[in-house]
Amino acid sequence: MIDRDRLAANLEAIRLRIARAAVRGGRDPRSVTVVAVTKGIDRATVQLAYEFGLRTFAENRVQEAWHKFVSAPLPSDAELHLIGHLQTNKVRQAVRLFSMIHSVDRLRLVEALARRAEQEERRLPVLVQVNVAGEAQKHGCRPDEALALVRAVLAAPHLELRGLMTIGPLTSTADEIRQVFRRLRVLRDELQQQCGCSLPELSMGMSNDFEIAVEEGATMVRIGRALFGA
Ligand SMILES: *Cc1c(COP(=O)(O)O)cnc(C)c1O
């Protein structure tokens, strides 16, 4: 378990790096939310992060999140997001547990989430996950499938479309990573035009590439290791 001082120092360093990247990108640092990725992190450490001011947390597996947070929910001013692949047989739990789903990547999932959100009588914010780099091992829709997904979410009254999400390519140069984030932003701009809708959120950037993501317009950076250690 990471100690207090180390966590505080990591968070301060991340905030500083975000602020500098925002300035380089001509953006307001306050437009970037740190999403603390707590997979593999114990509940007590999550609480410590909360005490240091973090309010947005994310898990990539429903089961782990369920065990960690159902018995010990986050304070009511904090949010828990799902950032990993969501199987349709976990949709019921996911709709109960999460404030936002970043990983909506297929029509069947849109339908399942829409139905369950209606049954739970809530409006669920979602992001459409796009596999911009076209890496075979990754989830996310193809860029040319995003329009159909966006339209399906917009047509579902119990879902609230907030934007797009992507995962940067893993083994690439900084320039290749930048191209991927830029393409997500351009795709967002095109989809807003085509649908006449607003897609304010861009969830992109992790520990190894969040500064590039901020320079390219990220509004949510998903950070695990840089915050909690490897
Ligand atoms: C684990 C994970 C992250 C955080 O990765 P780090 O490299 O630990 O910052 C971000 N996004 C997704 C989808 C993840 O699964």
The ligand as a Gaussian input file, in Angstrom:
#p B3LYP/6-31G(d) Opt

LIG

0 1
 C       -5.618000       0.555000     -16.213000
 C       -6.265000       1.524000     -17.118000
 C       -5.885000       2.877000     -17.116000
 C       -4.770000       3.428000     -16.236000
 O       -3.548000       2.949000     -16.675000
 P       -2.172000       3.461000     -15.971000
 O       -1.158000       3.126000     -16.987000
 O       -2.058000       2.681000     -14.716000
 O       -2.327000       4.899000     -15.739000
 C       -6.544000       3.743000     -17.979000
 N       -7.523000       3.311000     -18.812000
 C       -7.911000       2.017000     -18.841000
 C       -8.980000       1.618000     -19.786000
 C       -7.299000       1.087000     -17.996000
 O       -7.698000      -0.195000     -18.036000

